[in-house]
């Protein structure tokens, strides 16, 4: 019984830790560095130049 409880706790903790950190870091990177990533893409240069006075992420949409 103790081994089963330990295995369940480790499984539960591992999956919650993995998913929470993966999604939080992914959305943090996407929302805070989307403008820099858009400026590096050659196909997005025209859209970037059209919104040269709005350097936010929502201005490039």
Secondary structure, DSSP 8 states (H G I E B T S, - for coil): -HHHHHHHHHHHHHHHHHHHHHHHHHHHHHHHHHHHHHHH-GGGHHHHHHTTT--STGGG-
